[in-house]
Amino acid sequence: MTTVGVSGSFGGLNLGDEAILTCIVNELGRSVPEVDVVVFSRNPEHTETHHDVEKGIAVRDATREEVVPAVERLDLLLLGGGGILYDEEVHNYLREVRLAQERGIPTMAYAIGAGPLRGREERVAVRDALSGMDSVTVRDTHVKRLLEEVGVTTPIEVTADPALLLTPTPFSEEMLAREGVVKERPLVGMSVREPGGAAPGLEQSPYHVTLAHAADFVVSRFNADVVFVPMERSDVGHAHRVMAEMAEPARAAVLKARYSPRQVLGLMDHFELAVGMRLHFLLFAALASVPLLALPYASKVRGLLEALGLAAPSKLQEHAGPLLAALDRLWDTRDAMRTELRQRVPALQEQARQASSIAVRLLAEHEKVTF
């Protein structure tokens, strides 16, 4: 039996991270015969309940001595994916990497994101840990440039976000109705998030008011209703702050129930447009061929847009005029964007599969898997 560890921001806090874990586990199960997956999770009970894994390890609560036995069982440790290497969190995510490397266990960065990395101590920690890895893969060229700047010496390969391999489950109109959404008019999905370490571009931006103008424009110009999709629980409060600034809040709803990543991907089929901040909300829209307008507060959002061949307008969340004009153009050209997305997403999905191929190769090189 082969045992692979996966360390990242897992445990039900964010639907994008859960989608990443779903796809990593699926790819390992598809590619590696008789594999057990051990996940270093912030909520191991959630991880064991919602994913096909052998075990979840309470990584934030466990001491080094408690984690070591789990690490020593591994044939390979995967760090990622997702944007986990930024200033406030670097040391939390590198502990298991260091423990594995001290014991000669192969380590790999699995389509990770990174940044901002401003602190010298954090940059040195990332440089040293990733330079000691057997393979480093990242999800976009922005991350590759940052890690090269930090001084990572292991060759860095650009793949794509693992969540691009997610498949949907249906989200019925009955489920919408339970959320108070009756599909009488076109629906536009929106995503809003909080400022913070992973979103430094939002800290000084009056984006709630600007998004409220955008939501009202969707209602009046397109005769559509707005559905706010929380990708993590903190998004709910920010969505309500946007609604509080709207002239037509009765034409908007915030999803209240908790849904799986596959269900939210299925929900995208109901949307005429998707407008938002959260990276994986936009990625889900692209997977469902839903025309999207991103509010690019961080390089990871710009990286997705570039990968999709879409323009990355800057600071739309700060200025209502350009945002409304961009919405108007998107509505008029939405059929063309649907076609573009259908053409471009398959190539990105092939890139996303490359990370699992590299992981399988590392296992084979260390004589843990025979093909």
DRENDO-1510 file (C-alpha; in Angstrom, 1 decimal, always signed):
<recs>
REC; n; res; u; v; w
REC; 1; MET; +0.0; +0.0; +0.0 .
REC; 2; THR; +1.3; +3.5; -1.0 .
REC; 3; THR; +0.6; +6.3; +1.5 .
REC; 4; VAL; +0.5; +9.9; +0.3 .
REC; 5; GLY; +0.2; +12.9; +2.5 .
REC; 6; VAL; -1.5; +16.1; +1.4 .
REC; 7; SER; -1.0; +19.3; +3.4 .
REC; 8; GLY; -3.0; +22.5; +2.7 .
REC; 9; SER; -5.8; +24.7; +3.8 .
REC; 10; PHE; -8.3; +21.9; +4.1 .
REC; 11; GLY; -11.1; +21.3; +6.6 .
REC; 12; GLY; -14.3; +22.9; +5.2 .
REC; 13; LEU; -13.2; +26.5; +5.6 .
REC; 14; ASN; -13.3; +27.4; +1.9 .
REC; 15; LEU; -15.0; +25.7; -1.1 .
REC; 16; GLY; -12.1; +26.4; -3.4 .
REC; 17; ASP; -9.7; +24.6; -1.2 .
REC; 18; GLU; -12.2; +21.7; -0.7 .
REC; 19; ALA; -12.5; +21.5; -4.5 .
REC; 20; ILE; -8.7; +21.3; -4.8 .
REC; 21; LEU; -8.6; +18.4; -2.3 .
REC; 22; THR; -11.4; +16.6; -4.0 .
REC; 23; CYS; -9.5; +16.7; -7.3 .
REC; 24; ILE; -6.1; +15.8; -5.8 .
REC; 25; VAL; -7.6; +12.7; -4.1 .
REC; 26; ASN; -9.5; +11.7; -7.2 .
REC; 27; GLU; -6.3; +12.0; -9.4 .
REC; 28; LEU; -4.3; +9.9; -6.9 .
REC; 29; GLY; -7.0; +7.3; -6.8 .
REC; 30; ARG; -7.1; +7.2; -10.6 .
REC; 31; SER; -3.3; +7.0; -11.1 .
REC; 32; VAL; -1.9; +5.1; -8.1 .
REC; 33; PRO; -2.9; +1.5; -7.4 .
REC; 34; GLU; -3.8; +0.9; -3.7 .
REC; 35; VAL; -3.2; +4.4; -2.4 .
REC; 36; ASP; -4.1; +5.7; +1.1 .
REC; 37; VAL; -4.3; +9.5; +1.4 .
REC; 38; VAL; -3.6; +11.2; +4.7 .
REC; 39; VAL; -4.6; +14.8; +4.9 .
REC; 40; PHE; -3.1; +17.3; +7.3 .
REC; 41; SER; -6.3; +19.2; +7.9 .
REC; 42; ARG; -7.6; +22.1; +10.1 .
REC; 43; ASN; -10.8; +20.0; +10.7 .
REC; 44; PRO; -10.0; +16.3; +10.3 .
REC; 45; GLU; -13.5; +15.2; +11.0 .
REC; 46; HIS; -14.8; +17.3; +8.2 .
REC; 47; THR; -12.1; +16.0; +5.9 .
REC; 48; GLU; -12.8; +12.3; +6.7 .
REC; 49; THR; -16.5; +12.8; +6.2 .
REC; 50; HIS; -16.4; +14.7; +2.9 .
REC; 51; HIS; -13.4; +13.1; +1.1 .
REC; 52; ASP; -12.3; +9.6; +0.3 .
REC; 53; VAL; -9.2; +9.6; +2.5 .
REC; 54; GLU; -7.8; +7.2; +5.0 .
REC; 55; LYS; -7.2; +9.8; +7.8 .
REC; 56; GLY; -7.3; +13.4; +8.7 .
REC; 57; ILE; -4.6; +14.8; +11.0 .
REC; 58; ALA; -5.4; +17.9; +13.2 .
REC; 59; VAL; -2.5; +19.8; +11.9 .
REC; 60; ARG; -3.1; +23.1; +13.8 .
REC; 61; ASP; -3.8; +21.4; +17.2 .
REC; 62; ALA; -1.2; +18.6; +17.0 .
REC; 63; THR; +2.3; +19.0; +18.4 .
REC; 64; ARG; +5.4; +18.2; +16.4 .
REC; 65; GLU; +5.8; +14.9; +18.3 .
REC; 66; GLU; +2.2; +14.0; +17.5 .
REC; 67; VAL; +2.6; +14.7; +13.8 .
REC; 68; VAL; +5.9; +12.9; +13.3 .
REC; 69; PRO; +4.5; +9.3; +13.3 .
REC; 70; ALA; +2.0; +10.3; +10.6 .
REC; 71; VAL; +4.8; +11.9; +8.5 .
REC; 72; GLU; +7.1; +8.9; +8.9 .
REC; 73; ARG; +4.4; +6.6; +7.3 .
REC; 74; LEU; +4.4; +8.6; +4.1 .
REC; 75; ASP; +5.9; +7.6; +0.7 .
REC; 76; LEU; +5.3; +11.1; -0.6 .
REC; 77; LEU; +4.1; +14.5; +0.9 .
REC; 78; LEU; +2.2; +16.9; -1.4 .
REC; 79; LEU; +2.0; +20.6; -0.3 .
REC; 80; GLY; -1.0; +22.2; -1.8 .
REC; 81; GLY; -2.6; +23.2; -4.0 .
REC; 82; GLY; -4.1; +26.6; -3.4 .
REC; 83; GLY; -2.6; +29.9; -2.4 .
REC; 84; ILE; -1.2; +28.9; +1.0 .
REC; 85; LEU; +2.3; +30.5; +1.0 .
REC; 86; TYR; +1.7; +34.0; +2.0 .
REC; 87; ASP; +3.2; +36.1; +4.9 .
REC; 88; GLU; +0.8; +35.2; +7.7 .
REC; 89; GLU; +0.6; +31.5; +7.0 .
REC; 90; VAL; +4.0; +30.3; +5.6 .
REC; 91; HIS; +5.4; +28.7; +8.7 .
REC; 92; ASN; +2.1; +26.9; +9.4 .
REC; 93; TYR; +2.2; +25.1; +6.1 .
REC; 94; LEU; +5.9; +24.3; +5.9 .
REC; 95; ARG; +6.2; +22.4; +9.2 .
REC; 96; GLU; +5.2; +19.0; +7.7 .
REC; 97; VAL; +7.4; +19.7; +4.7 .
REC; 98; ARG; +10.4; +20.2; +7.0 .
REC; 99; LEU; +9.6; +17.1; +9.0 .
REC; 100; ALA; +9.3; +15.0; +5.8 .
REC; 101; GLN; +12.5; +16.4; +4.3 .
REC; 102; GLU; +14.4; +15.7; +7.6 .
REC; 103; ARG; +13.4; +12.0; +7.2 .
REC; 104; GLY; +14.3; +11.7; +3.5 .
REC; 105; ILE; +10.6; +11.5; +2.4 .
REC; 106; PRO; +10.0; +12.9; -1.1 .
REC; 107; THR; +8.1; +16.2; -1.1 .
REC; 108; MET; +6.3; +18.1; -3.9 .
REC; 109; ALA; +4.6; +21.4; -4.2 .
REC; 110; TYR; +1.3; +20.5; -6.0 .
REC; 111; ALA; +0.1; +23.4; -8.2 .
REC; 112; ILE; +0.5; +25.9; -5.4 .
REC; 113; GLY; -0.2; +29.6; -5.2 .
REC; 114; ALA; +2.0; +32.0; -3.3 .
REC; 115; GLY; +2.1; +35.6; -2.2 .
REC; 116; PRO; +2.2; +38.2; -1.0 .
REC; 117; LEU; +5.7; +37.3; +0.5 .
REC; 118; ARG; +7.1; +40.5; +1.9 .
REC; 119; GLY; +8.8; +39.4; +5.1 .
REC; 120; ARG; +12.4; +38.4; +4.9 .
REC; 121; GLU; +12.0; +35.5; +7.3 .
REC; 122; GLU; +9.0; +34.2; +5.3 .
REC; 123; ARG; +10.8; +34.5; +2.0 .
REC; 124; VAL; +13.9; +32.6; +3.4 .
REC; 125; ALA; +11.6; +29.9; +4.8 .
REC; 126; VAL; +9.9; +29.4; +1.4 .
REC; 127; ARG; +13.2; +29.4; -0.5 .
REC; 128; ASP; +14.7; +26.8; +1.7 .
REC; 129; ALA; +11.7; +24.5; +1.9 .
REC; 130; LEU; +10.9; +24.5; -1.8 .
REC; 131; SER; +14.6; +24.3; -2.8 .
REC; 132; GLY; +14.7; +21.0; -0.9 .
REC; 133; MET; +11.6; +19.6; -2.7 .
REC; 134; ASP; +11.8; +16.9; -5.4 .
REC; 135; SER; +9.4; +18.8; -7.6 .
REC; 136; VAL; +7.7; +22.3; -7.5 .
REC; 137; THR; +4.6; +22.9; -9.6 .
REC; 138; VAL; +2.7; +26.1; -9.5 .
REC; 139; ARG; -0.7; +27.1; -10.8 .
REC; 140; ASP; +0.3; +30.2; -12.8 .
REC; 141; THR; +3.3; +32.2; -14.1 .
REC; 142; HIS; +2.9; +34.9; -11.5 .
REC; 143; VAL; +3.7; +32.4; -8.8 .
REC; 144; LYS; +6.7; +31.0; -10.7 .
REC; 145; ARG; +8.1; +34.5; -11.0 .
REC; 146; LEU; +7.6; +35.2; -7.3 .
REC; 147; LEU; +9.3; +31.9; -6.2 .
REC; 148; GLU; +12.2; +32.5; -8.6 .
REC; 149; GLU; +12.6; +36.0; -7.1 .
REC; 150; VAL; +12.5; +34.5; -3.6 .
REC; 151; GLY; +15.4; +32.2; -4.7 .
REC; 152; VAL; +13.9; +28.8; -5.1 .
REC; 153; THR; +16.4; +26.6; -6.9 .
REC; 154; THR; +14.3; +23.6; -7.7 .
REC; 155; PRO; +13.0; +23.9; -11.3 .
REC; 156; ILE; +9.5; +25.3; -11.2 .
REC; 157; GLU; +6.9; +24.0; -13.6 .
REC; 158; VAL; +3.6; +25.8; -14.4 .
REC; 159; THR; +0.6; +23.5; -14.4 .
REC; 160; ALA; -2.9; +24.7; -13.5 .
REC; 161; ASP; -5.3; +24.7; -10.6 .
REC; 162; PRO; -6.3; +21.2; -9.6 .
REC; 163; ALA; -9.9; +22.4; -9.2 .
REC; 164; LEU; -10.2; +22.6; -13.0 .
REC; 165; LEU; -10.8; +18.8; -12.8 .
REC; 166; LEU; -13.9; +19.1; -10.7 .
REC; 167; THR; -17.1; +17.6; -12.0 .
REC; 168; PRO; -20.6; +18.9; -11.1 .
REC; 169; THR; -23.5; +17.5; -9.3 .
REC; 170; PRO; -27.0; +18.9; -10.2 .
REC; 171; PHE; -28.3; +21.9; -8.4 .
REC; 172; SER; -32.1; +21.8; -8.9 .
REC; 173; GLU; -34.6; +24.6; -9.2 .
REC; 174; GLU; -36.1; +23.1; -6.0 .
REC; 175; MET; -32.9; +23.8; -4.2 .
REC; 176; LEU; -32.9; +27.3; -5.5 .
REC; 177; ALA; -36.5; +27.7; -4.3 .
REC; 178; ARG; -35.5; +26.6; -0.8 .
REC; 179; GLU; -33.0; +29.5; -0.9 .
REC; 180; GLY; -35.8; +31.9; -1.8 .
REC; 181; VAL; -34.7; +32.2; -5.4 .
REC; 182; VAL; -37.5; +31.6; -8.0 .
REC; 183; LYS; -36.1; +31.4; -11.5 .
REC; 184; GLU; -38.5; +33.8; -13.1 .
REC; 185; ARG; -35.8; +36.1; -14.6 .
REC; 186; PRO; -32.2; +35.6; -15.6 .
REC; 187; LEU; -29.9; +35.0; -12.7 .
REC; 188; VAL; -26.5; +36.6; -12.2 .
REC; 189; GLY; -24.1; +35.1; -9.6 .
REC; 190; MET; -21.9; +37.3; -7.5 .
REC; 191; SER; -19.0; +36.6; -5.2 .
REC; 192; VAL; -17.6; +39.0; -2.6 .
REC; 193; ARG; -14.9; +38.4; +0.0 .
REC; 194; GLU; -13.1; +40.1; +2.9 .
REC; 195; PRO; -9.9; +42.0; +2.8 .
REC; 196; GLY; -6.9; +40.5; +4.5 .
REC; 197; GLY; -3.5; +38.9; +4.1 .
REC; 198; ALA; -4.5; +37.0; +0.9 .
REC; 199; ALA; -6.4; +40.0; -0.5 .
REC; 200; PRO; -4.2; +43.1; +0.3 .
REC; 201; GLY; -5.7; +45.0; -2.7 .
REC; 202; LEU; -9.1; +45.4; -0.9 .
REC; 203; GLU; -8.0; +47.0; +2.3 .
REC; 204; GLN; -8.6; +50.6; +1.3 .
REC; 205; SER; -11.3; +50.0; -1.3 .
REC; 206; PRO; -14.9; +51.0; -0.8 .
REC; 207; TYR; -15.9; +47.9; -2.7 .
REC; 208; HIS; -19.1; +47.1; -0.9 .
REC; 209; VAL; -20.7; +50.3; -2.3 .
REC; 210; THR; -19.2; +49.7; -5.7 .
REC; 211; LEU; -20.6; +46.2; -5.9 .
REC; 212; ALA; -24.0; +47.4; -4.8 .
REC; 213; HIS; -24.0; +49.7; -7.8 .
REC; 214; ALA; -23.1; +46.8; -10.0 .
REC; 215; ALA; -25.9; +44.6; -8.5 .
REC; 216; ASP; -28.5; +47.4; -9.0 .
REC; 217; PHE; -27.2; +47.8; -12.6 .
REC; 218; VAL; -27.8; +44.0; -13.2 .
REC; 219; VAL; -31.3; +44.4; -11.9 .
REC; 220; SER; -32.3; +47.5; -13.9 .
REC; 221; ARG; -30.3; +47.0; -17.1 .
REC; 222; PHE; -30.7; +43.2; -17.6 .
REC; 223; ASN; -33.9; +42.7; -15.6 .
REC; 224; ALA; -32.0; +39.9; -13.7 .
REC; 225; ASP; -31.9; +38.8; -10.1 .
REC; 226; VAL; -28.7; +38.5; -8.2 .
REC; 227; VAL; -27.5; +35.5; -6.2 .
REC; 228; PHE; -24.6; +35.9; -3.8 .
REC; 229; VAL; -22.5; +32.7; -3.5 .
REC; 230; PRO; -20.5; +32.4; -0.3 .
REC; 231; MET; -17.3; +30.5; -0.9 .
REC; 232; GLU; -16.6; +30.6; +2.8 .
REC; 233; ARG; -18.7; +31.6; +5.8 .
REC; 234; SER; -17.1; +35.0; +6.1 .
REC; 235; ASP; -18.4; +35.9; +2.7 .
REC; 236; VAL; -22.0; +35.9; +4.0 .
REC; 237; GLY; -21.6; +39.0; +6.1 .
REC; 238; HIS; -19.8; +40.9; +3.2 .
REC; 239; ALA; -22.6; +39.9; +0.8 .
REC; 240; HIS; -25.2; +41.3; +3.2 .
REC; 241; ARG; -23.1; +44.5; +3.5 .
REC; 242; VAL; -23.4; +44.8; -0.3 .
REC; 243; MET; -27.1; +44.2; -0.2 .
REC; 244; ALA; -27.5; +46.9; +2.5 .
REC; 245; GLU; -26.1; +49.4; +0.0 .
REC; 246; MET; -28.4; +48.3; -2.9 .
REC; 247; ALA; -31.4; +50.3; -4.0 .
REC; 248; GLU; -33.1; +47.0; -5.0 .
REC; 249; PRO; -32.1; +44.5; -2.2 .
REC; 250; ALA; -35.3; +42.5; -2.7 .
REC; 251; ARG; -34.0; +41.4; -6.1 .
REC; 252; ALA; -30.9; +39.8; -4.4 .
REC; 253; ALA; -30.4; +36.7; -2.3 .
REC; 254; VAL; -27.5; +35.2; -0.3 .
REC; 255; LEU; -27.2; +31.4; -0.2 .
REC; 256; LYS; -27.7; +30.2; +3.3 .
REC; 257; ALA; -27.2; +26.5; +3.3 .
REC; 258; ARG; -23.8; +24.8; +3.0 .
REC; 259; TYR; -23.0; +23.2; -0.3 .
REC; 260; SER; -20.2; +21.0; -1.6 .
REC; 261; PRO; -17.9; +22.3; -4.3 .
REC; 262; ARG; -19.6; +19.9; -6.8 .
REC; 263; GLN; -23.0; +21.4; -6.0 .
REC; 264; VAL; -21.8; +25.0; -6.4 .
REC; 265; LEU; -20.3; +24.0; -9.8 .
REC; 266; GLY; -23.8; +22.6; -10.7 .
REC; 267; LEU; -25.4; +25.9; -9.5 .
REC; 268; MET; -23.4; +27.7; -12.2 .
REC; 269; ASP; -25.6; +26.2; -14.9 .
REC; 270; HIS; -28.4; +28.6; -13.6 .
REC; 271; PHE; -26.4; +31.8; -14.1 .
REC; 272; GLU; -26.4; +34.0; -17.1 .
REC; 273; LEU; -23.3; +35.8; -15.9 .
REC; 274; ALA; -20.8; +35.5; -13.0 .
REC; 275; VAL; -19.3; +38.5; -11.3 .
REC; 276; GLY; -16.9; +38.3; -8.5 .
REC; 277; MET; -13.8; +38.2; -6.4 .
REC; 278; ARG; -13.2; +34.7; -5.2 .
REC; 279; LEU; -10.8; +32.8; -7.5 .
REC; 280; HIS; -12.7; +29.5; -7.4 .
REC; 281; PHE; -16.1; +31.1; -7.9 .
REC; 282; LEU; -14.6; +32.4; -11.2 .
REC; 283; LEU; -12.9; +29.1; -12.0 .
REC; 284; PHE; -16.3; +27.3; -11.4 .
REC; 285; ALA; -17.9; +29.8; -13.8 .
REC; 286; ALA; -15.3; +29.1; -16.4 .
REC; 287; LEU; -15.8; +25.3; -16.0 .
REC; 288; ALA; -19.5; +25.8; -16.6 .
REC; 289; SER; -18.9; +28.1; -19.6 .
REC; 290; VAL; -20.6; +31.0; -17.8 .
REC; 291; PRO; -19.4; +34.4; -19.0 .
REC; 292; LEU; -17.5; +36.0; -16.1 .
REC; 293; LEU; -16.3; +39.3; -15.0 .
REC; 294; ALA; -13.5; +39.2; -12.4 .
REC; 295; LEU; -12.6; +41.8; -9.9 .
REC; 296; PRO; -8.8; +41.2; -9.9 .
REC; 297; TYR; -7.8; +42.1; -6.3 .
REC; 298; ALA; -4.8; +39.8; -6.4 .
REC; 299; SER; -2.3; +38.2; -8.8 .
REC; 300; LYS; -4.0; +34.8; -8.5 .
REC; 301; VAL; -7.2; +36.2; -10.1 .
REC; 302; ARG; -5.1; +37.9; -12.9 .
REC; 303; GLY; -3.3; +34.6; -13.4 .
REC; 304; LEU; -6.6; +32.7; -14.0 .
REC; 305; LEU; -7.7; +35.4; -16.4 .
REC; 306; GLU; -4.5; +35.2; -18.4 .
REC; 307; ALA; -4.7; +31.4; -18.5 .
REC; 308; LEU; -8.2; +31.8; -20.0 .
REC; 309; GLY; -7.0; +34.4; -22.5 .
REC; 310; LEU; -9.2; +37.1; -20.9 .
REC; 311; ALA; -8.4; +40.7; -20.2 .
REC; 312; ALA; -7.7; +41.6; -16.6 .
REC; 313; PRO; -9.1; +45.1; -16.1 .
REC; 314; SER; -7.7; +46.7; -13.0 .
REC; 315; LYS; -9.4; +48.0; -9.9 .
REC; 316; LEU; -12.9; +47.5; -11.1 .
REC; 317; GLN; -14.0; +47.1; -7.5 .
REC; 318; GLU; -13.0; +50.6; -6.8 .
REC; 319; HIS; -14.8; +52.5; -9.5 .
REC; 320; ALA; -18.5; +52.1; -10.4 .
REC; 321; GLY; -18.3; +53.7; -13.9 .
REC; 322; PRO; -15.8; +51.3; -15.4 .
REC; 323; LEU; -17.4; +48.3; -13.6 .
REC; 324; LEU; -20.8; +49.1; -15.0 .
REC; 325; ALA; -19.4; +49.6; -18.5 .
REC; 326; ALA; -17.6; +46.3; -18.3 .
REC; 327; LEU; -20.8; +44.6; -17.2 .
REC; 328; ASP; -22.7; +46.1; -20.1 .
REC; 329; ARG; -20.1; +44.9; -22.6 .
REC; 330; LEU; -20.1; +41.4; -21.1 .
REC; 331; TRP; -23.9; +41.1; -21.4 .
REC; 332; ASP; -23.7; +42.1; -25.0 .
REC; 333; THR; -20.9; +39.6; -25.8 .
REC; 334; ARG; -21.8; +36.8; -23.5 .
REC; 335; ASP; -22.4; +34.3; -26.2 .
REC; 336; ALA; -19.0; +34.8; -27.6 .
REC; 337; MET; -17.4; +34.4; -24.2 .
REC; 338; ARG; -19.3; +31.1; -23.7 .
REC; 339; THR; -17.7; +29.9; -26.9 .
REC; 340; GLU; -14.3; +31.1; -25.8 .
REC; 341; LEU; -14.5; +29.3; -22.5 .
REC; 342; ARG; -15.6; +26.0; -24.1 .
REC; 343; GLN; -12.6; +26.2; -26.3 .
REC; 344; ARG; -10.0; +27.2; -23.7 .
REC; 345; VAL; -10.8; +25.3; -20.6 .
REC; 346; PRO; -10.0; +21.8; -21.9 .
REC; 347; ALA; -6.3; +22.8; -22.5 .
REC; 348; LEU; -6.1; +24.1; -18.9 .
REC; 349; GLN; -7.6; +20.8; -17.6 .
REC; 350; GLU; -4.8; +18.9; -19.4 .
REC; 351; GLN; -2.3; +21.2; -17.7 .
REC; 352; ALA; -3.9; +20.5; -14.3 .
REC; 353; ARG; -3.4; +16.7; -14.8 .
REC; 354; GLN; +0.3; +17.2; -15.2 .
REC; 355; ALA; +0.8; +17.7; -11.4 .
REC; 356; SER; -0.6; +14.3; -10.7 .
REC; 357; SER; +1.6; +12.8; -13.4 .
REC; 358; ILE; +4.6; +14.3; -11.7 .
REC; 359; ALA; +3.5; +12.9; -8.3 .
REC; 360; VAL; +3.2; +9.4; -9.8 .
REC; 361; ARG; +6.6; +9.7; -11.3 .
REC; 362; LEU; +8.1; +10.7; -8.0 .
REC; 363; LEU; +6.6; +7.6; -6.4 .
REC; 364; ALA; +7.9; +5.4; -9.2 .
REC; 365; GLU; +11.4; +6.9; -8.9 .
REC; 366; HIS; +11.5; +6.1; -5.2 .
REC; 367; GLU; +10.4; +2.5; -6.0 .
REC; 368; LYS; +7.1; +2.7; -4.2 .
REC; 369; VAL; +4.9; +2.1; -7.2 .
REC; 370; THR; +5.4; -0.4; -10.0 .
REC; 371; PHE; +3.9; +0.2; -13.4 .
</recs>
